[in-house]
């Protein structure tokens, strides 16, 4: 205490070195996470469950109440004997979170409150590939702003409004009761290499982006919203969404593959997203699986994408239509996949052969992933999911032939059922977790500072 | 408290549900880890740093003292004012840990105390490949037993005995003063697929092992030692050793490659070893990098091992000596590598061409690892390290050509300097961490239960 350190106020009211601020953040987060995972609890229960001192819990609770992240929920009887105790509950209904995705031909948005209640969810068609960076950023900002307006107008009451209700409320301009939601964080999914720490898209070939400072540019575009913007790779975020709420939710070791013209990967290891040193992990599409193979859009040869990307399938399944080599863009990809699905259902032999070939290469690349990561499941999205019933049997057989651990490393391919919303859902989840990890990043909502609302909470 | 739960005694003396035992373990570990990482501390300091209640810390400390994992170290003055306070320090000197490795042509052993002080370290030549499972297990047990005897006879005093001192003490049968070390855990490294949870080697092709219950068989062989045995893959354990004390120690995202006839990988992700769902991760040797390539020892074609394993190099560098295709055994591998190093130093053009070719394939496979894991460093061991000055420039150039993130994902190949001891050192480290994670697994040393020794601690 004689070394000129900065001080901050801690539990118990004693002055403490500033290094303890991080401990306080950790403890606030511990309490909040406990309430999220276990529901309403008394301060004494929380102290018991977390091992924190009772006075510490009370002090932390005062801050969480001030930030409106918890609320008193009245009296709770602890068991059959003893005094009745006041309980507190997570109160995330005033805190909004936005997940966005910009991809080749659409912008998607997923708006929730801190508790994960879905308030806005939609996809807007948009030709990002042909629009250039500036135009794409304007469109992303427009979709974000509209969703934020809807959230701000939306009520923060405990009743669960569906996306339809919200859209209706937004469209009619009716401000719902309850004091308004303040958006506390925004996450954006991008199909490319993202420097997560700086919110910069280093390279997104399918959008034509290079070194785009997405986080800062979107922050500027959103002006007074002042919510921190997090940017991440689409496959990473979709993998997180799969881990939280997909067909293999809770599987601690899983790989997610986007199945588009490009093929990205998101990898969950021991229940956590694998990011790597720069956030550039999971670039499965450019594994060199056939050094003598055809040219890839990235300039190299024999990348996995040239074997299993949508362009490869379309080229083999409909060879009458020339798409060139490698991973050139596929016009109207959804229509082409639908056309191939119809052909497969009708038994078209060329299409069946094409899907078998792509399936085998899917299994070969999958075997690299299983040899390296030993996941329990490989969840496939995009066109892989649409054509799963034809593709996956071939992929699975090849996988089992090639995995060095054989049947001991049991891993199955499964099709995602999250559809287009996986990445934006994942982006929202990431922001929620950031907020719960550091509740001090959430200021008291301005509306309360200006004039406290007489709400039920 | 009316549901018939089991109870255990907790901090403060109150009866608590048994579920809280895990919280107590966590807290014991928290205290022990704090002492290991920060040196001797007062109970009040520990309470402050961990956020635990003062009474809880005192209670935890009583158990740690009873288990002889900490010791009182006298008076410490807290800053410039206030009462002098008693401090405690980690006291792992009575707790021994053994790391073993069985590989194709040797058994290695690394014995330490809980603080990591090296007490036994040696390698014993042994033809595991030609000896069969039973004979190999007997040899492993013999080496382990001899090291345990040396540890048991060794003193537990604070002075750092070098391996040489210990070997001398062991050889001359002199029991050092101090009350004896009790081995509390044994880790074994094996070049193969290991079911870590059950301590079973599922498959170790280069030892000729399949479904060997190594942990239980070694436990039986060691009889009264009664230390839990942990088994893991050699590359995983060497990667942990590299992370702790190798050339790139502390690099949170790194890959380690063994460079032998087979090529194994150990992968550190965010400072933690990647294990996968079954502990079968990191099987880099059988990534299919050249589907039309030559036959591998595993029965498949074009595995990375067939391009960069020692057999591939020897075949190319000394084609006059026929080794067949794939990853067949190489007689006298150390001598062959030394011969090639001499040839390279002398400028032998055939050998230089061979090493360039192997180097490029090393870079190609490395690019898969970088695309997927985005590590900062790939540490190479075995013959890769011996021939690093010739191999790595080619590997590095190819890596940089093939990585999709280009220079943004800066990653370099570096040669390990841990030599043969990496895997057994890693095995010992794993056991130390297990013991610190769960100090309740360490019983009071039997010698103390029988008759407390009048030692300085």
Interface residues (C-beta under 8 A of the other chain):
Chain A: X1 X2 X23 X26 X27 X51 X52 X53 X56 X79 X80 X193 X195 X202 X203 X252 X253 X265 X267 X269 X270 X272 X274 X275 X276 X277 X278 X279 X280 X281 X282 X283 X284 X285 X286 X287 X288 X289 X290 X291 X292 X298 X300 X364 X367 X368 X369 X371 X372 X373 X374 X375 X376 X401 X402 X404 X405 X406 X408 X409 X411
Chain B: X1 X2 X23 X27 X51 X52 X53 X56 X79 X80 X193 X195 X202 X203 X252 X253 X265 X267 X269 X270 X272 X274 X275 X276 X277 X278 X279 X280 X281 X282 X283 X284 X285 X286 X287 X288 X289 X290 X291 X292 X298 X300 X364 X367 X368 X369 X371 X372 X373 X374 X375 X376 X401 X402 X404 X405 X406 X408 X409 X411
